[in-house]
Amino acid sequence: MTLRLSEAEDSAAVSLIRGLAMDAPLAAKSGHQGTAMALAPLGHVLFSRIMRHDPAKPTWRNRDRFVLSNGHASILQYSLLFLNGYGLQLDDIKAFRQWNSLTPGHPEAGHTVGVEVTTGPLGQGFANSVGMAIAERNLRARFGESLMDHHTFVVVGDGCLMEGISHESASLAGHLGLDRLICVYDDNGITIDGSTTLSCSDEVALRFSSYGWNVIQLGEIANSLDSLEAGLTRAKEHRGQPTICILKTHIAFPSPDHTDNFEAHGNPFSAEQVSRTKKLMGIPDEPFWAPSELVGQIRNHAAKRGAMFTYEYDQNARDIRSALESNSDFELAWNTPRASDLSTSMPTFENGKTLATRQAIQQVLEKSNAVLPGLLTGSADLTGNTGVRVSQNQVHSSTHPEGRQIYFGIREHAMGAALVGMAMHGGVLPVGGTFFVFADYMRPAIRLAALSKAKAIFVFSHDSVGVGEDGPTHQPIEQLASLRAIPGLQVIRPADANETVQAWLAAIDHDGPTALILTRQGVPLVTDGTAVAMGAGIVRESERLNAVLIGTGSELSLCIKAAETLSDEGIGVRVVSMPSWDRFERQSRSLRSAILPREVPTVSVESGSTFGWSRYATSHIGIDRFGASAPGQVVMENLGVTVANICQAVRLIVKASQ
């Protein structure tokens, strides 16, 4: 059964969206109305004719996903959510871009119902959609079309396609043949500075064709609902490739003042300009025109379509659900077990064993694979180096979409954002690895992961100047301080294999993204791992407490050796492992003071920037310059990360405190 709105209802709905697209930025004195006005027919067709979604069940697993990559046009998405009954009310539209409103300047996942991913930084949403399409196809291949079979629709603008991340993501999507991914390119030829001819002369169709995409030239049909429906339907029916639909639009249409004018991109219209446009559209010249009868008709239509889709899904999936009653993998994929359920599955390590923490995480992932059916691991061309290869998993590819080992290629930008999209899709627990210094390539995606609480796990190995011969370009210095500065990102730098196990379990339980910072070189087993739970813990105590040494990662073992040397000199030193600042900061003040007494002089030891350590220590052993090309141990020694230097720092600070 096909449910349709009348021609009059369709026309009125488009006019309503265009009206709100002008009124909200005008009231806020801020916003981007031009793109939203031009794309109003497209948005209406997607929500009322093309997409399978149910406003009554906004988190229905098999819904089509909608991503507005050019998130500055957020008023378009908010108008569609309001009109289709996702919970936004007219007062929310009136509060556009205001404090604590449900309609912020750019769409935020988890803040506004119906928003799938947090978008705004151009190109990120497009890359997120590639991750969503990977998640959907993997689940479909493994559990069957009755349980998972939907499309991901992403709208992009010229800015999204200029950003370099779009190249990496489009190349990956084409290589993988993600045929449930449909991109609509809003080809309006406008950027903030002016015409795109100022800065770009790409042939988008040829570019995407070379990536292996199906290209549909929609042309000048932006205002024809039936033509838009036909073009999008063609895209949905195509198999074997992702599809890009190139839609020629005119920014701010039908404004008599600003159509095709670059100033319409980010400058709100004047009240007079809004009035002239509404007169041309034939709607009342009143702010936030949204007649209750029309809104009710659209919402009723959306509700009926949604109920039909979810009913069909429930009926179609009944047989396979019955078959899955004795196999809970599908539900487990959507509901990651707690760490307490995994602890008995974790590997154990022998005392005195020396093992790189990147090797330890590989063993952890191997053990986790069977009990975490949602686990998908991959790397940007460093799979074995970073420890994210799971030997029993098949390679994910266009011919084997059930594979759970993803080869992202040398595409760190795309990998980071794809992990976020996979996490926000649900049903998968994405893990991606690369060298720590390349976290710089991924930082925008990591930041958005934290902002949207995406449960993605970023594995960063080769975490210090211990990388050695590759030199300063590959030796992280400031990266750890940089990631620690991101709110909501759990950052853990384990000291040994035992702490690596606990770091993984902490990532499993964390409500958001985690960065695991791991060594290239072998490190001795010096802890029982318990420090991770609180972020810091005492690993060596002294009856006489003259000083405290705080170490992280590979430097903790140096701290223990230094404490032993100083003990022979009569200087009592407590050694604290501090794998996670953010976890430590969540503890009570009394607990933190018990571990790091304020009255006791403290030295921090970490082979990276000392920036930020002043909150915990009064003296610091670190590296506030770039590294050098030499064997890792030689670099460490020449840059002062040695037992001798640690001992001297403690002697000086103890003497100064007397």
C-alpha positions in Angstrom: 0.0 0.0 0.0 1.3 3.5 -0.9 0.3 6.4 1.2 0.4 9.8 -0.6 -0.3 13.4 0.4 -2.4 15.4 -1.9 -0.7 17.8 -4.4 -2.0 20.8 -2.3 -0.6 19.3 0.9 2.7 18.7 -0.7 2.9 22.2 -2.0 1.9 23.7 1.3 4.4 21.6 3.2 7.3 22.8 1.0 6.2 26.4 1.5 5.9 25.9 5.2 9.5 24.6 5.4 10.8 27.5 3.3 8.9 29.9 5.5 10.4 28.5 8.7 13.8 28.5 7.0 13.6 32.3 6.7 11.8 33.0 9.9 14.1 31.2 12.3 17.3 32.8 11.2 15.6 36.2 11.1 14.4 35.8 14.7 17.8 34.5 15.8 19.7 37.1 13.7 21.9 34.2 12.8 21.7 31.2 10.5 21.8 29.8 7.0 18.4 30.0 5.3 19.4 29.8 1.6 20.4 26.2 1.4 17.4 25.1 3.5 15.0 27.0 1.2 16.4 25.4 -2.0 16.4 21.9 -0.5 12.9 22.1 1.0 11.3 20.0 -1.8 14.1 17.4 -1.5 13.7 17.1 2.2 9.9 16.8 2.0 10.2 14.1 -0.7 12.7 12.1 1.4 10.6 12.2 4.5 7.2 11.8 3.0 7.8 9.4 0.1 11.3 7.8 0.1 12.7 7.1 3.5 11.4 4.2 5.7 11.1 5.8 9.1 8.7 6.0 12.0 8.4 9.2 14.1 6.8 7.1 16.9 9.9 4.9 17.0 12.8 7.2 16.2 15.4 4.6 17.2 13.8 1.7 15.2 16.9 -0.3 14.2 16.0 -0.7 10.6 15.0 2.9 9.8 16.6 4.7 6.9 19.3 7.0 8.2 19.3 10.7 7.2 22.5 12.7 7.5 22.7 16.4 6.8 26.4 16.8 6.2 26.2 20.5 5.4 24.9 20.9 8.9 24.8 24.7 8.6 21.4 24.2 6.9 20.1 22.7 10.2 16.9 24.6 10.0 15.9 22.3 7.1 16.3 19.2 9.3 14.5 20.8 12.3 11.6 21.9 10.1 11.3 18.3 8.7 11.4 16.9 12.2 8.8 19.3 13.4 6.6 18.7 10.5 6.8 14.9 10.7 6.1 14.6 14.4 9.5 13.9 15.9 8.7 15.9 19.0 9.9 19.4 18.0 7.2 22.0 18.6 6.8 25.4 17.0 8.3 27.0 20.1 11.4 25.0 19.5 11.7 26.3 16.0 11.2 29.8 17.4 14.1 29.2 19.8 16.5 28.4 17.0 20.1 28.9 18.0 19.2 30.0 21.5 20.5 28.8 24.8 19.4 25.3 25.8 17.1 25.0 22.9 16.5 21.8 21.0 17.4 23.5 17.7 21.1 24.5 18.0 23.1 26.0 15.2 24.2 22.7 13.8 22.5 19.3 14.3 23.6 17.5 17.5 23.0 13.7 18.0 21.6 12.9 21.4 20.3 16.4 21.8 17.5 16.5 19.2 15.4 13.4 18.5 15.8 12.4 14.9 19.3 13.7 14.5 21.5 10.7 13.7 25.0 12.3 13.9 26.5 15.6 14.9 27.3 17.5 11.8 28.7 20.9 10.9 32.4 20.6 10.2 32.0 20.1 6.5 32.7 16.6 5.1 32.4 14.8 8.5 28.8 13.9 8.0 29.5 12.5 4.6 32.2 10.3 6.1 29.9 9.3 9.0 27.4 8.1 6.4 30.0 5.8 5.0 30.5 4.3 8.4 26.8 3.9 8.8 26.6 2.1 5.5 29.4 -0.2 6.5 27.6 -1.1 9.7 24.3 -1.7 7.9 25.8 -4.0 5.3 27.8 -6.0 7.8 24.7 -6.6 10.0 22.6 -7.4 6.9 25.2 -9.9 5.6 25.6 -11.6 9.0 22.0 -11.7 10.3 19.9 -11.5 7.2 17.8 -8.9 5.3 14.7 -9.6 7.5 16.5 -8.0 10.4 18.6 -5.4 8.7 18.0 -3.8 5.3 17.9 -0.1 5.0 19.5 2.9 3.2 21.6 5.8 4.4 20.8 9.1 2.8 23.3 11.9 3.1 23.0 15.5 1.8 26.2 17.3 0.9 27.1 20.7 -0.4 30.1 22.1 -2.3 32.0 22.6 0.9 31.6 19.0 2.0 33.1 17.8 -1.3 36.0 20.3 -1.2 37.1 19.0 2.2 39.8 16.3 1.8 37.9 13.9 4.0 35.3 13.5 1.3 37.9 12.1 -1.1 39.1 9.4 1.4 35.5 8.5 2.4 34.2 8.4 -1.2 37.1 6.3 -2.3 36.6 3.8 0.5 32.8 3.6 -0.1 33.3 3.0 -3.8 35.9 0.3 -3.2 33.6 -1.5 -0.7 30.6 -1.2 -3.0 28.2 0.2 -0.3 25.1 0.1 -2.4 22.7 1.2 0.4 24.5 4.6 0.6 22.8 7.4 -1.4 24.4 10.8 -1.5 22.5 13.9 -2.8 24.9 16.6 -3.9 23.4 20.1 -3.6 25.1 21.6 -6.6 24.3 25.3 -6.1 27.7 26.7 -7.0 27.9 28.9 -3.9 30.3 29.2 -0.9 30.5 31.9 1.7 33.1 33.8 -0.3 31.1 33.7 -3.5 30.8 31.5 -6.5 32.6 28.1 -6.4 34.5 29.3 -9.5 36.7 31.3 -7.2 38.3 28.2 -5.8 37.2 25.0 -7.5 36.7 23.5 -10.9 36.3 19.8 -10.1 34.2 17.6 -12.3 32.2 16.0 -9.5 30.6 13.4 -11.7 33.9 12.2 -13.1 35.5 12.3 -9.7 32.8 10.0 -8.2 32.7 7.8 -11.2 36.4 7.2 -10.8 35.8 6.1 -7.2 33.4 3.5 -8.4 30.1 5.3 -7.6 26.9 5.2 -9.6 26.3 8.8 -10.8 22.9 10.1 -11.5 22.6 13.6 -13.0 19.3 14.8 -11.7 19.7 18.3 -13.3 17.2 21.1 -12.8 14.5 19.2 -11.0 14.9 20.7 -7.5 11.3 21.9 -7.4 9.6 18.9 -9.0 8.6 16.5 -6.2 7.7 13.7 -8.7 11.0 14.0 -10.5 12.9 14.0 -7.2 11.0 10.9 -6.2 11.8 9.1 -9.4 15.5 10.0 -9.2 15.8 8.8 -5.6 13.9 5.7 -6.4 16.4 4.9 -9.2 19.2 5.4 -6.7 17.5 3.0 -4.2 17.1 0.3 -6.8 20.8 0.4 -7.9 22.9 -2.4 -6.7 26.7 -3.0 -6.4 27.7 0.7 -5.9 27.0 3.7 -3.8 25.1 6.4 -5.6 25.5 10.1 -5.9 22.6 12.1 -7.2 23.8 15.5 -8.5 21.0 18.0 -8.0 21.3 21.5 -9.5 19.7 23.9 -7.1 19.4 27.7 -6.7 20.3 28.9 -3.2 17.5 30.9 -1.5 14.9 30.0 -4.2 12.3 31.5 -4.6 13.5 34.8 -3.0 13.2 37.7 -5.5 16.2 39.3 -3.7 18.7 36.5 -3.0 18.2 33.6 -5.4 21.6 32.5 -6.5 23.2 35.2 -4.4 26.1 34.0 -2.2 25.1 36.4 0.5 22.0 34.2 1.1 24.4 31.5 2.5 24.9 32.9 6.0 23.2 36.3 6.2 19.6 36.3 7.5 17.1 38.1 5.2 15.6 41.4 6.3 12.0 41.4 7.4 11.1 43.1 4.1 12.9 40.4 2.0 11.1 37.7 3.9 7.8 39.4 3.3 8.5 39.7 -0.5 9.4 36.0 -0.7 6.3 34.9 1.2 4.1 37.0 -1.1 5.7 35.3 -4.1 5.0 31.8 -2.5 1.4 32.8 -1.7 1.5 32.1 2.0 0.5 34.5 4.8 3.1 37.1 5.7 3.3 36.1 9.4 6.2 34.8 11.4 6.4 31.0 11.8 3.4 30.3 9.6 2.5 26.7 10.4 -1.3 26.1 10.3 -2.3 23.3 12.8 -4.5 21.6 10.2 -1.6 21.3 7.7 0.9 20.2 10.4 -1.6 17.6 11.6 -2.1 16.2 8.1 1.6 15.8 7.5 2.2 14.3 10.9 -0.7 11.9 10.4 0.7 10.8 7.0 4.2 10.3 8.6 2.6 8.3 11.5 0.7 6.0 9.1 3.7 5.4 6.9 5.9 4.7 9.9 3.5 2.3 11.5 3.2 0.4 8.2 7.0 0.1 8.0 7.6 -1.1 11.5 4.6 -3.5 11.3 6.0 -5.0 8.1 9.4 -5.3 9.7 8.0 -7.0 12.8 6.2 -9.5 10.6 9.1 -10.2 8.3 11.6 -10.6 11.1 9.4 -12.9 13.2 10.8 -16.1 11.6 14.4 -15.1 11.9 13.9 -13.9 15.4 12.6 -17.3 16.3 15.7 -18.8 14.8 17.8 -16.5 16.8 16.2 -17.4 20.2 19.0 -19.9 20.7 21.6 -17.5 19.3 21.7 -14.1 21.0 24.4 -12.7 18.8 22.1 -10.1 17.1 20.9 -8.7 20.4 24.4 -8.8 21.8 25.6 -6.9 18.8 23.2 -4.1 19.7 23.7 -4.3 23.4 27.4 -4.6 24.2 27.9 -6.6 27.4 29.3 -4.9 30.5 32.9 -5.3 31.4 31.9 -7.5 34.3 30.6 -10.0 31.9 33.8 -10.0 29.9 36.4 -10.1 32.6 36.7 -13.9 32.8 37.3 -14.0 29.0 40.3 -11.8 29.2 43.9 -13.0 28.7 46.3 -13.3 31.7 49.9 -12.5 31.7 52.9 -14.0 33.5 54.8 -11.9 36.1 58.0 -10.6 34.8 56.9 -10.9 31.2 57.9 -8.1 28.8 55.3 -7.2 26.2 54.4 -4.2 24.2 50.9 -2.9 25.1 50.0 -2.9 21.4 50.7 -6.7 21.5 48.6 -7.0 24.6 45.6 -5.3 23.0 45.8 -7.8 20.1 45.5 -10.6 22.6 42.6 -8.8 24.3 40.7 -8.3 21.0 41.2 -12.0 20.1 39.7 -13.1 23.4 36.9 -10.5 23.1 35.8 -11.4 19.6 33.6 -14.4 20.5 31.8 -12.6 23.2 31.4 -9.3 21.4 29.6 -10.1 18.1 29.3 -6.4 17.3 33.1 -6.0 17.3 34.5 -4.7 14.1 38.2 -3.9 14.0 40.3 -2.1 11.4 43.3 0.1 10.7 44.6 2.7 8.3 47.2 0.4 6.7 48.8 -0.5 10.1 46.7 -3.5 11.1 49.4 -5.7 12.4 51.5 -2.8 13.8 48.8 -1.5 16.0 47.4 -4.7 17.4 43.9 -4.5 15.9 44.1 -7.7 13.7 41.8 -10.4 14.9 43.1 -13.6 13.3 39.7 -15.5 13.2 37.9 -12.7 11.4 37.4 -12.5 7.6 38.3 -9.4 5.7 35.3 -7.0 5.1 34.9 -6.5 1.4 32.4 -6.0 -1.4 32.4 -9.8 -1.9 32.5 -10.7 1.8 30.5 -8.0 3.6 30.1 -10.3 6.6 33.8 -9.8 7.4 34.6 -8.1 10.6 38.2 -7.0 9.8 38.2 -3.7 7.9 41.1 -2.4 5.9 40.6 1.3 5.7 43.7 1.9 3.6 45.9 5.0 4.2 42.8 7.1 5.1 43.0 8.2 8.7 40.6 11.1 8.2 38.0 8.8 6.8 38.6 6.0 9.3 38.1 8.3 12.3 34.8 9.6 10.9 33.6 6.2 9.7 34.1 4.8 13.2 31.9 7.5 14.5 29.2 6.7 11.9 29.4 3.0 12.7 29.0 3.7 16.4 26.1 6.0 15.9 24.4 3.5 13.6 24.4 0.9 16.3 24.8 -2.8 16.3 28.6 -2.6 16.0 31.4 -1.8 18.3 34.0 -0.1 16.1 37.8 -0.2 16.9 40.3 1.6 14.7 44.0 1.7 15.0 46.9 3.9 13.7 50.1 5.4 15.0 49.6 7.9 17.8 51.1 10.8 15.8 48.4 10.4 13.2 45.7 11.2 15.8 46.3 14.7 14.4 44.6 13.6 11.1 41.7 12.2 13.1 41.2 14.9 15.6 38.0 16.5 14.1 36.3 13.1 14.1 37.5 12.3 17.6 36.2 15.6 18.8 32.8 14.9 17.2 32.8 11.4 18.7 33.2 13.0 22.2 30.5 15.6 21.4 28.0 13.0 20.3 29.1 10.2 22.8 29.8 7.8 20.0 31.0 4.5 21.4 34.1 4.2 19.2 37.5 2.9 20.4 40.6 4.6 18.9 43.7 2.5 19.3 46.9 4.6 19.0 50.2 2.7 19.1 53.8 3.9 18.9 53.0 6.3 21.6 56.3 8.1 22.3 59.8 8.9 21.1 60.4 5.3 21.8 59.3 4.9 18.1 62.9 5.6 17.5 64.5 5.7 14.0 61.5 7.2 12.2 62.3 10.5 13.8 60.4 13.5 15.0 57.7 13.3 12.2 56.5 10.0 13.7 57.3 10.6 17.4 54.3 12.0 19.3 55.0 14.8 21.7 51.9 17.1 22.1 49.3 14.5 21.1 48.6 13.2 24.5 48.0 16.6 26.0 45.9 17.4 23.0 43.6 14.4 23.4 43.3 14.9 27.2 41.9 18.4 26.5 38.8 17.0 24.7 35.8 16.8 27.0 34.1 13.4 27.1 37.0 11.6 25.5 38.3 8.8 27.8 42.1 8.7 27.4 44.0 5.8 28.9 47.7 5.1 28.6 48.3 1.8 30.2 51.7 1.0 31.7 51.7 -2.8 30.9 49.7 -5.7 29.7 47.6 -5.9 32.9 46.6 -2.3 32.6 45.8 -2.8 28.9 43.3 -5.4 29.8 41.6 -3.1 32.3 41.8 -0.2 29.8 39.9 -2.3 27.3 37.2 -3.1 29.9 37.0 0.5 30.9 36.4 1.4 27.2 33.6 -1.2 27.0 31.8 0.4 29.9 32.4 4.0 28.9 29.4 6.0 27.6 31.3 7.5 24.7 34.7 7.3 22.9 37.9 6.0 24.3 41.5 6.5 23.1 43.9 3.8 24.1 47.5 5.0 23.9 49.9 2.0 23.5 53.6 1.3 23.2 55.6 0.1 20.3 58.3 -1.3 22.5 58.1 -4.1 25.1 57.4 -3.0 28.7 57.7 -5.2 31.8 54.7 -6.3 33.7 54.8 -4.1 36.8 51.1 -3.7 37.8 48.0 -5.7 38.6 46.0 -3.3 36.5 43.8 -1.9 39.2 44.9 1.7 38.8 42.8 2.0 35.7 39.5 1.8 37.5 40.2 5.0 39.5 42.5 6.6 36.9 45.4 6.3 39.3 46.7 3.9 41.9 49.7 3.2 44.1 51.9 0.5 42.6 54.9 0.9 45.0 54.5 2.2 48.6 57.1 3.4 51.1 56.9 3.4 54.8 58.7 6.8 54.8 57.1 9.2 52.3 59.5 11.8 51.1 58.2 12.1 47.5 55.7 10.7 45.0 56.6 9.6 41.5 53.7 9.6 38.9 54.3 7.6 35.8 52.2 6.6 32.8 52.8 4.1 30.0 56.4 2.9 29.5 57.7 5.3 32.0 56.1 3.7 35.0 58.7 1.0 35.1 61.4 3.6 35.1 59.7 5.2 38.1 59.8 1.9 40.0 63.5 1.5 39.3 64.2 5.0 40.4 62.2 4.5 43.7 64.3 1.4 44.4 67.5 3.3 43.9 66.3 6.2 46.1 65.2 3.8 48.8 68.8 2.7 49.1 69.7 6.3 49.7 67.1 6.6 52.5 64.6 8.6 50.4 61.1 7.1 50.6 59.2 7.3 47.4 55.7 6.2 46.5 55.1 5.3 42.9 51.7 6.0 41.4 50.5 4.7 38.0 48.2 7.3 36.4 46.9 5.8 33.2 43.9 8.1 32.9 43.5 11.7 34.0 39.8 11.9 33.2 39.0 8.8 35.3 41.1 10.2 38.1 39.2 13.5 38.0 35.9 11.7 38.5 37.0 10.4 41.9 36.3 12.1 45.2 38.7 14.8 46.5 39.5 12.6 49.5 40.4 9.6 47.3 42.6 11.8 45.1 44.3 13.3 48.1 45.0 9.8 49.5 46.8 8.8 46.4 48.5 12.2 45.8 48.9 14.0 49.1 49.2 17.7 48.6 51.9 18.1 51.2 54.3 15.6 49.6 56.5 16.8 46.7 55.6 15.0 43.5 57.4 14.4 40.2 55.6 13.4 37.0 57.3 11.3 34.4 56.0 11.0 30.9 57.8 10.9 27.5 55.7 13.7 26.0 54.7 17.3 26.6 54.7 18.3 30.3 51.7 20.6 29.5 49.0 20.1 32.1 51.0 18.1 34.6 51.3 21.1 37.0 47.8 20.1 38.3 49.3 16.9 39.8 53.0 17.5 40.2 55.5 20.2 41.3 58.3 18.9 39.1 58.2 17.2 35.7 60.3 14.8 33.6 59.0 15.1 30.0 59.8 16.2 26.5 58.9 19.7 25.5 60.6 19.6 22.1 60.4 17.4 19.0 62.2 14.1 19.0 65.1 12.8 16.9 66.0 9.9 14.6 67.9 7.3 16.5 67.1 4.0 18.2 64.3 4.5 20.6 66.3 3.9 23.8 69.0 6.3 22.6 66.3 9.0 22.0 64.8 8.5 25.4 68.2 8.7 27.1 69.3 11.9 25.2 66.0 13.6 25.9 66.3 12.9 29.6 63.7 10.1 30.2 66.0 8.0 32.3 66.2 6.5 35.8 69.2 8.7 36.6 67.3 11.9 35.7 64.2 10.8 37.6 66.3 10.1 40.7 68.0 13.5 40.4 64.7 15.3 40.1 63.4 13.6 43.3 66.6 14.5 45.2 66.2 18.1 44.2 62.6 18.4 45.1 63.0 16.6 48.4 65.9 18.9 49.3 63.9 22.0 48.3 61.0 20.9 50.5 63.1 20.4 53.6 
